[in-house]
Amino acid sequence: MFQPDIIIAWDQGFVWTLAVSLPVFLTGKFTEHGKLLNFLLRRRNAKRLIMDFLRSLIEKPEPLSVIAGLFDQLNAVFSTAIQEK
């Protein structure tokens, strides 16, 4: 089994390595904040990006219900991680 960052085109004989630039995701205009947070939570070394993302939502006029939902999602992930240890 190959790593998820390796793309292989068997019929063409090519192998590519995929590199994702996470900060670019924060500059885009994502309307589904929950999906973006879920994506960032699954990445290594994304703590700073998650904090920047949440800070940007708090600083701009984002509804409190949206921010509360994201923190609920974040707390659920942390709770699961603590219980697994």
N, CA, C and O of each residue as an XYZ file, in Angstrom:
340
protein
N       0.842     -1.170      0.000
C       0.000      0.000      0.000
C       0.892      1.240      0.000
O       1.896      1.295      0.710
N       0.516      2.222     -0.799
C       1.291      3.448     -0.927
C       0.752      4.529     -0.007
O      -0.399      4.483      0.426
N       1.590      5.485      0.277
C       1.199      6.629      1.089
C       0.206      7.487      0.309
O       0.215      7.465     -0.921
N      -0.655      8.247      1.003
C      -1.655      9.047      0.295
C      -1.075     10.221     -0.487
O      -1.790     10.845     -1.272
N       0.193     10.533     -0.292
C       0.783     11.642     -1.044
C       1.524     11.171     -2.293
O       2.240     11.953     -2.920
N       1.359      9.909     -2.654
C       1.998      9.354     -3.849
C       0.920      8.990     -4.858
O      -0.037      8.283     -4.542
N       1.091      9.480     -6.065
C       0.147      9.193     -7.146
C       0.899      8.402     -8.200
O       1.978      8.802     -8.638
N       0.325      7.282     -8.601
C       0.982      6.405     -9.573
C       0.065      6.215    -10.775
O      -1.104      5.858    -10.630
N       0.603      6.455    -11.946
C      -0.096      6.169    -13.196
C       0.588      4.950    -13.802
O       1.556      5.070    -14.553
N       0.066      3.776    -13.459
C       0.702      2.529    -13.891
C       0.805      2.437    -15.408
O       1.843      2.048    -15.944
N      -0.266      2.793    -16.090
C      -0.289      2.640    -17.539
C       0.688      3.584    -18.248
O       1.151      3.281    -19.348
N       1.003      4.723    -17.627
C       1.924      5.680    -18.227
C       3.337      5.566    -17.667
O       4.281      6.110    -18.240
N       3.483      4.863    -16.554
C       4.795      4.695    -15.944
C       5.274      5.906    -15.159
O       6.478      6.114    -15.010
N       4.337      6.707    -14.654
C       4.709      7.908    -13.904
C       4.403      7.738    -12.421
O       3.461      7.047    -12.033
N       5.234      8.395    -11.598
C       5.009      8.459    -10.163
C       5.149      9.919     -9.751
O       6.152     10.561    -10.063
N       4.138     10.446     -9.047
C       4.187     11.818     -8.562
C       4.050     11.830     -7.048
O       3.437     10.943     -6.453
N       4.629     12.849     -6.445
C       4.455     13.095     -5.019
C       3.647     14.377     -4.880
O       3.981     15.407     -5.466
N       2.598     14.297     -4.109
C       1.698     15.422     -3.911
C       2.087     16.177     -2.647
O       2.234     15.576     -1.582
N       2.253     17.477     -2.760
C       2.538     18.327     -1.599
C       1.446     19.388     -1.516
O       1.206     20.112     -2.482
N       0.793     19.481     -0.377
C      -0.304     20.424     -0.181
C       0.198     21.591      0.663
O       0.771     21.393      1.734
N      -0.019     22.793      0.175
C       0.351     23.996      0.915
C      -0.856     24.423      1.748
O      -1.786     25.047      1.238
N      -0.827     24.080      3.026
C      -1.981     24.337      3.888
C      -2.332     25.811      4.070
O      -3.519     26.133      4.113
N      -1.367     26.725      4.179
C      -1.754     28.132      4.352
C      -2.616     28.682      3.215
O      -3.373     29.631      3.422
N      -2.513     28.107      2.032
C      -3.318     28.566      0.904
C      -4.806     28.344      1.181
O      -5.643     29.114      0.710
N      -5.133     27.317      1.927
C      -6.533     27.038      2.230
C      -7.157     28.148      3.063
O      -8.360     28.388      2.963
N      -6.374     28.820      3.873
C      -6.904     29.878      4.725
C      -7.151     31.161      3.952
O      -7.942     31.997      4.389
N      -6.494     31.336      2.815
C      -6.688     32.548      2.035
C      -7.882     32.442      1.102
O      -8.360     33.454      0.591
N      -8.366     31.235      0.875
C      -9.512     31.038      0.003
C     -10.812     31.442      0.694
O     -10.847     31.681      1.901
N     -11.858     31.511     -0.088
C     -13.162     31.895      0.453
C     -14.022     30.647      0.624
O     -14.908     30.365     -0.183
N     -13.739     29.916      1.683
C     -14.502     28.715      1.982
C     -15.748     29.105      2.752
O     -15.684     29.866      3.717
N     -16.869     28.585      2.322
C     -18.118     28.866      3.034
C     -18.457     27.761      4.018
O     -19.251     27.962      4.936
N     -17.856     26.596      3.829
C     -18.116     25.469      4.723
C     -16.970     25.370      5.722
O     -16.026     24.602      5.539
N     -17.075     26.167      6.781
C     -15.998     26.256      7.769
C     -15.781     24.933      8.501
O     -14.650     24.604      8.858
N     -16.850     24.175      8.727
C     -16.729     22.897      9.418
C     -15.888     21.900      8.640
O     -15.081     21.173      9.220
N     -16.075     21.866      7.332
C     -15.282     20.951      6.500
C     -13.818     21.369      6.465
O     -12.926     20.521      6.472
N     -13.571     22.678      6.427
C     -12.184     23.149      6.428
C     -11.510     22.811      7.754
O     -10.359     22.377      7.769
N     -12.216     23.005      8.866
C     -11.641     22.663     10.170
C     -11.373     21.163     10.252
O     -10.326     20.748     10.749
N     -12.296     20.360      9.778
C     -12.102     18.908      9.778
C     -10.881     18.525      8.932
O     -10.107     17.650      9.320
N     -10.711     19.171      7.797
C      -9.545     18.923      6.939
C      -8.257     19.279      7.670
O      -7.294     18.513      7.645
N      -8.239     20.443      8.321
C      -7.029     20.873      9.030
C      -6.728     19.982     10.229
O      -5.563     19.741     10.544
N      -7.761     19.496     10.894
C      -7.548     18.622     12.054
C      -6.900     17.302     11.669
O      -6.272     16.655     12.508
N      -7.041     16.897     10.430
C      -6.460     15.635      9.971
C      -5.027     15.791      9.465
O      -4.407     14.811      9.052
N      -4.502     17.003      9.495
C      -3.159     17.265      9.014
C      -2.168     17.355     10.161
O      -2.514     17.823     11.246
N      -0.947     16.915      9.934
C       0.115     17.067     10.927
C       0.597     18.511     10.931
O       0.575     19.193      9.906
N       1.021     18.951     12.072
C       1.612     20.282     12.228
C       0.698     21.404     11.737
O       1.170     22.372     11.142
N      -0.596     21.278     11.980
C      -1.539     22.305     11.535
C      -2.125     23.102     12.696
O      -3.100     23.833     12.520
N      -1.534     22.964     13.878
C      -2.090     23.665     15.042
C      -2.106     25.170     14.833
O      -3.107     25.826     15.124
N      -1.021     25.717     14.339
C      -0.954     27.163     14.121
C      -1.991     27.603     13.093
O      -2.619     28.649     13.255
N      -2.175     26.812     12.035
C      -3.161     27.151     11.011
C      -4.576     27.107     11.570
O      -5.408     27.945     11.224
N      -4.850     26.136     12.428
C      -6.170     26.044     13.042
C      -6.419     27.267     13.912
O      -7.507     27.843     13.885
N      -5.414     27.663     14.680
C      -5.559     28.848     15.523
C      -5.765     30.105     14.671
O      -6.611     30.939     14.995
N      -5.007     30.241     13.598
C      -5.162     31.397     12.705
C      -6.544     31.407     12.057
O      -7.163     32.462     11.914
N      -7.019     30.233     11.671
C      -8.342     30.104     11.059
C      -9.432     30.538     12.037
O     -10.308     31.329     11.686
N      -9.377     30.024     13.250
C     -10.386     30.385     14.246
C     -10.289     31.867     14.611
O     -11.310     32.531     14.789
N      -9.079     32.381     14.722
C      -8.899     33.799     15.036
C      -9.492     34.675     13.943
O     -10.133     35.687     14.230
N      -9.279     34.287     12.692
C      -9.810     35.092     11.587
C     -11.334     35.107     11.597
O     -11.947     36.118     11.254
N     -11.948     33.992     11.987
C     -13.411     33.953     12.057
C     -13.943     34.802     13.207
O     -15.005     35.415     13.099
N     -13.204     34.832     14.296
C     -13.626     35.636     15.442
C     -13.475     37.124     15.136
O     -14.316     37.929     15.537
N     -12.412     37.490     14.429
C     -12.141     38.896     14.145
C     -13.061     39.487     13.088
O     -13.341     40.686     13.121
N     -13.537     38.672     12.153
C     -14.463     39.208     11.161
C     -15.896     38.936     11.642
O     -16.107     38.109     12.530
N     -16.840     39.605     11.078
C     -18.219     39.446     11.576
C     -18.845     38.109     11.179
O     -19.704     38.050     10.300
N     -18.413     37.062     11.825
C     -18.960     35.716     11.599
C     -19.989     35.445     12.702
O     -19.741     35.780     13.861
N     -21.124     34.852     12.369
C     -22.136     34.592     13.406
C     -21.583     33.737     14.549
O     -20.799     32.812     14.336
N     -22.004     34.065     15.731
C     -21.541     33.355     16.922
C     -21.915     31.877     16.870
O     -21.181     31.035     17.387
N     -23.038     31.559     16.259
C     -23.459     30.157     16.163
C     -22.473     29.342     15.323
O     -22.243     28.167     15.613
N     -21.889     29.947     14.288
C     -20.897     29.264     13.448
C     -19.635     29.004     14.255
O     -19.095     27.898     14.240
N     -19.167     30.030     14.959
C     -17.951     29.897     15.768
C     -18.160     28.869     16.880
O     -17.276     28.056     17.149
N     -19.319     28.906     17.519
C     -19.610     27.940     18.585
C     -19.617     26.515     18.042
O     -19.122     25.600     18.700
N     -20.170     26.322     16.853
C     -20.181     24.992     16.242
C     -18.788     24.478     15.952
O     -18.507     23.292     16.123
N     -17.906     25.379     15.510
C     -16.522     24.980     15.232
C     -15.782     24.608     16.514
O     -15.010     23.649     16.532
N     -16.016     25.364     17.581
C     -15.377     25.015     18.846
C     -15.943     23.712     19.411
O     -15.213     22.949     20.044
N     -17.231     23.446     19.194
C     -17.799     22.152     19.587
C     -17.115     21.016     18.833
O     -16.789     19.979     19.411
N     -16.904     21.225     17.543
C     -16.224     20.219     16.720
C     -14.801     19.998     17.217
O     -14.345     18.860     17.327
N     -14.107     21.081     17.515
C     -12.739     20.998     18.015
C     -12.690     20.281     19.361
O     -11.820     19.439     19.585
N     -13.610     20.607     20.246
C     -13.660     19.956     21.562
C     -13.973     18.472     21.453
O     -13.448     17.674     22.229
N     -14.816     18.090     20.506
C     -15.143     16.676     20.313
C     -13.902     15.893     19.881
O     -13.687     14.770     20.338
N     -13.094     16.477     19.012
C     -11.867     15.808     18.558
C     -10.883     15.685     19.715
O     -10.273     14.632     19.901
N     -10.725     16.756     20.496
C      -9.818     16.705     21.639
C     -10.288     15.690     22.670
O      -9.475     14.961     23.238
N     -11.582     15.635     22.915
C     -12.127     14.687     23.881
C     -11.859     13.251     23.451
O     -11.484     12.411     24.270
N     -12.049     12.976     22.177
C     -11.785     11.635     21.644
C     -10.302     11.282     21.777
O      -9.954     10.157     22.137
N      -9.442     12.245     21.486
C      -7.994     11.992     21.571
C      -7.583     11.714     23.011
O      -6.738     10.853     23.255
N      -8.162     12.423     23.959
C      -7.828     12.195     25.365
C      -8.315     10.833     25.828
O      -7.612     10.151     26.574
N      -9.501     10.423     25.403
C     -10.049      9.137     25.805
C      -9.265      7.971     25.215
O      -9.204      6.896     25.812
N      -8.668      8.178     24.049
C      -7.898      7.096     23.413
C      -6.545      6.868     24.084
O      -5.945      5.806     23.919
N      -6.064      7.847     24.832
C      -4.753      7.695     25.499
C      -4.838      6.879     26.730
O      -3.827      6.662     27.398
